[in-house]
Amino acid sequence: MRRNTHEDSVSAIDSVFSEAHLFNIYKNDSLKKFELNPLFTSFPKNQKAVDSIRNVVYSLPFYRI
């Protein structure tokens, strides 16, 4: 049985997606560039806050499943 080494596993990883780091992209016309803003800045306190974040995430085209 072959055991994976650190080098094997790192070379296969391109990027990592975490739900803890979700962003929305905004077009800043005055600076003529896109900006990323976090969807939330604090941990949700209740289910209503979680549902609100989930609704925003699912409304953004680049997070659609």
N, CA, C and O atoms as a MOPAC input file, in Angstrom:
PM7 MOZYME 1SCF
protein

 N      0.84900 1    -1.17400 1     0.00000 1
 C      0.00000 1     0.00000 1     0.00000 1
 C      0.89500 1     1.23800 1     0.00000 1
 O      1.85000 1     1.32000 1     0.77300 1
 N      0.58600 1     2.18800 1    -0.85900 1
 C      1.38000 1     3.41400 1    -0.97200 1
 C      0.85300 1     4.45000 1     0.01200 1
 O     -0.35600 1     4.64900 1     0.12800 1
 N      1.73700 1     5.08400 1     0.69300 1
 C      1.37300 1     6.12100 1     1.64900 1
 C      1.60900 1     7.49000 1     1.01400 1
 O      2.67100 1     7.73800 1     0.44500 1
 N      0.61900 1     8.37400 1     1.11200 1
 C      0.77500 1     9.72100 1     0.55500 1
 C      1.77700 1    10.51200 1     1.37100 1
 O      1.79200 1    10.44800 1     2.60100 1
 N      2.60200 1    11.24900 1     0.67700 1
 C      3.53600 1    12.14100 1     1.35400 1
 C      2.98500 1    13.55200 1     1.30800 1
 O      2.03300 1    13.82600 1     0.57800 1
 N      3.56400 1    14.42700 1     2.06600 1
 C      3.14600 1    15.82900 1     2.08300 1
 C      3.21900 1    16.42300 1     0.67800 1
 O      2.32800 1    17.17300 1     0.28000 1
 N      4.25000 1    16.10300 1    -0.06300 1
 C      4.41300 1    16.65500 1    -1.40500 1
 C      3.31500 1    16.17700 1    -2.33600 1
 O      2.84000 1    16.94700 1    -3.17000 1
 N      2.90000 1    14.91600 1    -2.21100 1
 C      1.83500 1    14.38100 1    -3.06700 1
 C      0.52400 1    15.11200 1    -2.82900 1
 O     -0.15700 1    15.48700 1    -3.78300 1
 N      0.16800 1    15.31400 1    -1.58900 1
 C     -1.12900 1    15.89500 1    -1.28300 1
 C     -1.17300 1    17.38400 1    -1.60300 1
 O     -2.21300 1    17.87300 1    -2.04400 1
 N     -0.10500 1    18.11100 1    -1.40100 1
 C     -0.10000 1    19.54700 1    -1.65900 1
 C     -0.16800 1    19.82600 1    -3.15000 1
 O     -0.84800 1    20.76800 1    -3.55900 1
 N      0.49900 1    19.05600 1    -3.96300 1
 C      0.51100 1    19.32000 1    -5.39600 1
 C     -0.85600 1    19.09000 1    -6.03600 1
 O     -1.12500 1    19.61900 1    -7.11500 1
 N     -1.71400 1    18.32000 1    -5.39800 1
 C     -3.02500 1    18.03300 1    -5.96700 1
 C     -4.08100 1    19.06000 1    -5.55800 1
 O     -5.15500 1    19.09100 1    -6.15900 1
 N     -3.81700 1    19.88400 1    -4.57600 1
 C     -4.80000 1    20.84900 1    -4.09400 1
 C     -4.63000 1    22.16400 1    -4.82900 1
 O     -3.55600 1    22.76700 1    -4.81100 1
 N     -5.70500 1    22.60300 1    -5.47800 1
 C     -5.69100 1    23.86000 1    -6.21300 1
 C     -6.18200 1    24.99800 1    -5.32600 1
 O     -5.54800 1    26.05100 1    -5.26100 1
 N     -7.30800 1    24.79400 1    -4.64300 1
 C     -7.87200 1    25.81400 1    -3.77000 1
 C     -8.81100 1    25.14700 1    -2.77200 1
 O     -9.19600 1    23.98800 1    -2.92800 1
 N     -9.16200 1    25.90200 1    -1.75300 1
 C    -10.05400 1    25.39100 1    -0.71900 1
 C    -11.19100 1    26.37900 1    -0.53300 1
 O    -10.97000 1    27.58700 1    -0.44600 1
 N    -12.39900 1    25.86300 1    -0.47200 1
 C    -13.58200 1    26.69500 1    -0.28000 1
 C    -14.10500 1    26.46900 1     1.12600 1
 O    -14.27500 1    25.32900 1     1.55800 1
 N    -14.35600 1    27.54300 1     1.82800 1
 C    -14.87800 1    27.44800 1     3.17700 1
 C    -16.11300 1    28.31900 1     3.30800 1
 O    -16.11700 1    29.47200 1     2.87700 1
 N    -17.15000 1    27.77400 1     3.89900 1
 C    -18.36100 1    28.56000 1     4.11800 1
 C    -18.14800 1    29.65100 1     5.14800 1
 O    -18.96200 1    30.56900 1     5.25600 1
 N    -17.07800 1    29.56700 1     5.89900 1
 C    -16.76900 1    30.59900 1     6.88900 1
 C    -16.20700 1    31.85400 1     6.23600 1
 O    -16.11700 1    32.89800 1     6.88100 1
 N    -15.82800 1    31.76400 1     4.96200 1
 C    -15.22900 1    32.89200 1     4.26100 1
 C    -15.95300 1    33.13800 1     2.94500 1
 O    -15.39000 1    32.93500 1     1.86900 1
 N    -17.18900 1    33.57000 1     3.03900 1
 C    -17.98300 1    33.85100 1     1.84800 1
 C    -17.96300 1    35.34500 1     1.54600 1
 O    -18.03400 1    36.18000 1     2.44900 1
 N    -17.86700 1    35.65900 1     0.27300 1
 C    -17.77300 1    37.05300 1    -0.14400 1
 C    -18.79400 1    37.35900 1    -1.22600 1
 O    -19.25800 1    36.47000 1    -1.94000 1
 N    -19.12900 1    38.62300 1    -1.32900 1
 C    -19.92600 1    39.13000 1    -2.43300 1
 C    -19.03100 1    40.07000 1    -3.22600 1
 O    -18.19800 1    40.77700 1    -2.65900 1
 N    -19.20700 1    40.07000 1    -4.52200 1
 C    -18.37400 1    40.91100 1    -5.36900 1
 C    -19.17800 1    42.14200 1    -5.78500 1
 O    -20.33700 1    42.03700 1    -6.18600 1
 N    -18.55300 1    43.29100 1    -5.68200 1
 C    -19.19000 1    44.56200 1    -6.04100 1
 C    -18.33500 1    45.28100 1    -7.07200 1
 O    -17.10600 1    45.25300 1    -7.01400 1
 N    -19.00300 1    45.91700 1    -8.00500 1
 C    -18.30200 1    46.72400 1    -9.00000 1
 C    -18.21000 1    48.14400 1    -8.46500 1
 O    -19.22800 1    48.79600 1    -8.23300 1
 N    -16.98900 1    48.61600 1    -8.27100 1
 C    -16.74600 1    49.97700 1    -7.80800 1
 C    -16.46200 1    50.83100 1    -9.04200 1
 O    -15.34700 1    50.84200 1    -9.56300 1
 N    -17.48600 1    51.54000 1    -9.49700 1
 C    -17.35800 1    52.33200 1   -10.72300 1
 C    -16.36700 1    53.48500 1   -10.57200 1
 O    -15.65500 1    53.81400 1   -11.52100 1
 N    -16.31500 1    54.09100 1    -9.40600 1
 C    -15.41700 1    55.23200 1    -9.22900 1
 C    -13.95100 1    54.80100 1    -9.26900 1
 O    -13.10400 1    55.53800 1    -9.77400 1
 N    -13.64700 1    53.62000 1    -8.74600 1
 C    -12.26700 1    53.11600 1    -8.78500 1
 C    -12.01700 1    52.21500 1    -9.99100 1
 O    -10.88300 1    51.82100 1   -10.26200 1
 N    -13.09600 1    51.89300 1   -10.71200 1
 C    -13.01800 1    51.03200 1   -11.89600 1
 C    -12.37600 1    49.68700 1   -11.57900 1
 O    -11.44800 1    49.23500 1   -12.24900 1
 N    -12.91600 1    49.06000 1   -10.51500 1
 C    -12.43700 1    47.73100 1   -10.15400 1
 C    -13.52200 1    47.00700 1    -9.36900 1
 O    -14.49300 1    47.61100 1    -8.91500 1
 N    -13.33700 1    45.71600 1    -9.22200 1
 C    -14.24600 1    44.92200 1    -8.41900 1
 C    -13.69100 1    44.80600 1    -7.00800 1
 O    -12.48000 1    44.75900 1    -6.79500 1
 N    -14.60800 1    44.76000 1    -6.05300 1
 C    -14.21300 1    44.62900 1    -4.65400 1
 C    -14.95900 1    43.46200 1    -4.03000 1
 O    -16.10200 1    43.17800 1    -4.38800 1
 N    -14.30200 1    42.79200 1    -3.09700 1
 C    -14.91000 1    41.69600 1    -2.35800 1
 C    -15.26400 1    42.17600 1    -0.96400 1
 O    -14.44500 1    42.77900 1    -0.27100 1
 N    -16.49900 1    41.90000 1    -0.56500 1
 C    -16.94000 1    42.23000 1     0.78400 1
 C    -17.45800 1    40.96700 1     1.44200 1
 O    -18.17600 1    40.19400 1     0.80800 1
 N    -17.11000 1    40.73900 1     2.70300 1
 C    -17.60000 1    39.53100 1     3.37700 1
 C    -19.12400 1    39.55300 1     3.49800 1
 O    -19.72500 1    40.60400 1     3.72100 1
 N    -19.73800 1    38.37900 1     3.34900 1
 C    -21.18900 1    38.29700 1     3.49400 1
 C    -21.61300 1    38.46600 1     4.94200 1
 O    -22.71600 1    38.94400 1     5.20900 1
 N    -20.76600 1    38.08700 1     5.87100 1
 C    -21.05800 1    38.32700 1     7.27300 1
 C    -19.74700 1    38.54600 1     8.01600 1
 O    -18.71100 1    37.99700 1     7.64200 1
 N    -19.80200 1    39.34100 1     9.05500 1
 C    -18.58300 1    39.69600 1     9.79000 1
 C    -18.54900 1    39.12600 1    11.19800 1
 O    -17.53000 1    39.21400 1    11.88300 1
 N    -19.66200 1    38.53900 1    11.63300 1
 C    -19.67600 1    37.89400 1    12.94700 1
 C    -20.42200 1    36.56600 1    12.83900 1
 O    -21.19200 1    36.34900 1    11.90300 1
 N    -20.19000 1    35.70600 1    13.78300 1
 C    -20.82200 1    34.40500 1    13.80100 1
 C    -22.33100 1    34.57700 1    13.99200 1
 O    -22.75200 1    35.34000 1    14.86200 1
 N    -23.15700 1    33.88200 1    13.19400 1
 C    -24.61100 1    34.01200 1    13.35000 1
 C    -25.05800 1    33.58100 1    14.74400 1
 O    -24.58300 1    32.57500 1    15.27300 1
 N    -25.96200 1    34.33700 1    15.32600 1
 C    -26.39500 1    34.09500 1    16.70500 1
 C    -27.56600 1    33.12800 1    16.80200 1
 O    -27.78000 1    32.52400 1    17.85300 1
 N    -28.33200 1    32.96900 1    15.71700 1
 C    -29.50600 1    32.09900 1    15.77900 1
 C    -29.82600 1    31.56800 1    14.38200 1
 O    -29.17000 1    31.92000 1    13.40200 1
 N    -30.83500 1    30.72200 1    14.31400 1
 C    -31.20300 1    30.10800 1    13.04100 1
 C    -31.70000 1    31.13400 1    12.03700 1
 O    -31.46600 1    30.97700 1    10.83800 1
 N    -32.36900 1    32.16300 1    12.48600 1
 C    -32.85600 1    33.20900 1    11.58400 1
 C    -31.68000 1    33.88300 1    10.87000 1
 O    -31.76100 1    34.16000 1     9.67300 1
 N    -30.59800 1    34.14500 1    11.58900 1
 C    -29.40300 1    34.75600 1    10.98500 1
 C    -28.74700 1    33.79700 1     9.98600 1
 O    -28.28800 1    34.22000 1     8.92500 1
 N    -28.70600 1    32.51600 1    10.32700 1
 C    -28.14700 1    31.51100 1     9.41100 1
 C    -28.98300 1    31.44600 1     8.14000 1
 O    -28.44000 1    31.41100 1     7.03600 1
 N    -30.29800 1    31.43000 1     8.29500 1
 C    -31.19100 1    31.38700 1     7.12500 1
 C    -31.02700 1    32.61900 1     6.25200 1
 O    -31.07400 1    32.52200 1     5.02600 1
 N    -30.83700 1    33.76100 1     6.86300 1
 C    -30.64500 1    35.00200 1     6.11800 1
 C    -29.36600 1    34.94000 1     5.27900 1
 O    -29.36700 1    35.31200 1     4.10600 1
 N    -28.28900 1    34.47200 1     5.88500 1
 C    -27.02200 1    34.33100 1     5.15700 1
 C    -27.18200 1    33.33000 1     4.01900 1
 O    -26.72400 1    33.57100 1     2.90200 1
 N    -27.83200 1    32.21100 1     4.30600 1
 C    -28.03500 1    31.18000 1     3.28300 1
 C    -28.84800 1    31.73900 1     2.11000 1
 O    -28.53700 1    31.44200 1     0.95700 1
 N    -29.87500 1    32.53800 1     2.38300 1
 C    -30.67000 1    33.13400 1     1.31200 1
 C    -29.84300 1    34.06600 1     0.44300 1
 O    -30.00000 1    34.08100 1    -0.77800 1
 N    -28.96700 1    34.83800 1     1.05900 1
 C    -28.08600 1    35.72700 1     0.29300 1
 C    -27.13700 1    34.89800 1    -0.56600 1
 O    -26.94700 1    35.19000 1    -1.74600 1
 N    -26.54200 1    33.86500 1     0.02700 1
 C    -25.60100 1    33.01000 1    -0.71100 1
 C    -26.28300 1    32.38300 1    -1.91300 1
 O    -25.73800 1    32.41100 1    -3.01600 1
 N    -27.46600 1    31.81700 1    -1.71800 1
 C    -28.16200 1    31.14900 1    -2.82200 1
 C    -28.66500 1    32.12700 1    -3.87400 1
 O    -28.96700 1    31.71800 1    -4.99500 1
 N    -28.76000 1    33.39900 1    -3.54100 1
 C    -29.20100 1    34.38400 1    -4.52900 1
 C    -28.05800 1    34.85000 1    -5.43100 1
 O    -28.30200 1    35.44400 1    -6.48100 1
 N    -26.82900 1    34.58700 1    -5.03300 1
 C    -25.66700 1    35.01300 1    -5.82600 1
 C    -25.31700 1    33.95000 1    -6.85800 1
 O    -25.18900 1    32.77700 1    -6.50600 1
 N    -25.15800 1    34.32900 1    -8.12000 1
 C    -24.94500 1    33.34200 1    -9.17100 1
 C    -23.70000 1    32.48400 1    -8.99900 1
 O    -23.71200 1    31.31600 1    -9.39000 1
 N    -22.65000 1    33.00800 1    -8.44200 1
 C    -21.41900 1    32.22300 1    -8.34300 1
 C    -21.41300 1    31.25300 1    -7.17100 1
 O    -20.45000 1    30.50100 1    -7.02200 1
 N    -22.45000 1    31.23600 1    -6.32700 1
 C    -22.57300 1    30.24700 1    -5.25100 1
 C    -23.69100 1    29.24700 1    -5.52000 1
 O    -23.95600 1    28.38500 1    -4.68200 1
 N    -24.34600 1    29.34400 1    -6.66000 1
 C    -25.43800 1    28.41100 1    -6.95600 1
 C    -24.89800 1    27.00900 1    -7.14700 1
 O    -23.82500 1    26.79600 1    -7.71100 1
 N    -25.67200 1    26.07100 1    -6.66300 1
 C    -25.26400 1    24.66000 1    -6.75400 1
 C    -25.80100 1    24.06500 1    -8.03300 1
 O    -25.57500 1    22.88700 1    -8.30800 1

